[in-house]
Amino acid sequence: MSQRMVGIVMDRLVADEAFRIRSMVGPMETLSDLHASGYELTRDDVDLFRNTNRLLRGIREMLDVSGRRRCNGVSRNGTGI
């Protein structure tokens, strides 16, 4: 996959919530769909997107934890302030 195509897919991961969710729920199916749409994926491309999905999952988990802390009135320092 060319650098331009990687950029297009990465932009889509950032901007398109449905695509992002689909790629986190079914990363291999998403990669297969990309390939069927004409994206030529190398082994390195597949590894890149797997790692990106792990990163996005980690960010989502951090945001979920942070949101729960705010909702519960607990700040980072645990004082509720």
N, C-alpha and C positions, 0 to 999 in steps of 0.2 A: 504494500500500500504506500502511496506517495505521501510525503510530508503534508501536502495540501489536503489529501483525503483524511489523514489522521486528524488534522485540524478541524475539518468539517465534522467528523464524528465526535471529537471532544467538545466542540461548540454545541452540538446537539445534546450531549450528555449534560452540559451545564444549563442550557436554555429550555430543553423540552422535558418537562416533568414526567410525562407518560413514557417517553423513551428511557429516561433515567430509571424509573421504577421497573420497567420491563427488563432492562439490562441487569438490574440487581436481583430480580426474581428469577430470571432465566437467562443468565449470561451466554450460555452456549447457543440457545435458541436465537438470541439477538445477533450473535456473531454469524450464525447460519443465515439469518434474514439479510444481514448486511452483504454477505457473500452472494446470496441469490439476487440482490439488488445491483450487483456489478462491482462491489468492492473486492479487490484482490487482497486477501489476508495472508500474510506470512506467519510463520510460527512466532516470530517476535511481536507481530501485531496482536496476535491472540494473547500472548503473555502480558503485553502492555494493558490490554483491556481487562484482563483478569485482575491485574494489580490495581487498575483504576477502580474497578468494582469493589475491591477490598477497601480501598481508600474512601470511596463514597459511603460504604457501609459503616466504616469507622466514624466518619464525620456525622452521619445520621445518628449513630448511637450517642455521640458526644452531645449533639443538639437535643436529643430526647432527654438525656440526663440533665442537661442544663435547663431545659424547659420545665422539667419536673421540679427541680430545685426552686426555680422562680415561682412556680405555681404553689409550692408548699411554703413559700415565704422564707426559704433558707438561701442565704447567699453563699459565695465561695468560702467565706471565713466562718460560716456556720452560725452567724449571729442573727440572721434574719434582717440585717440592715443592708 
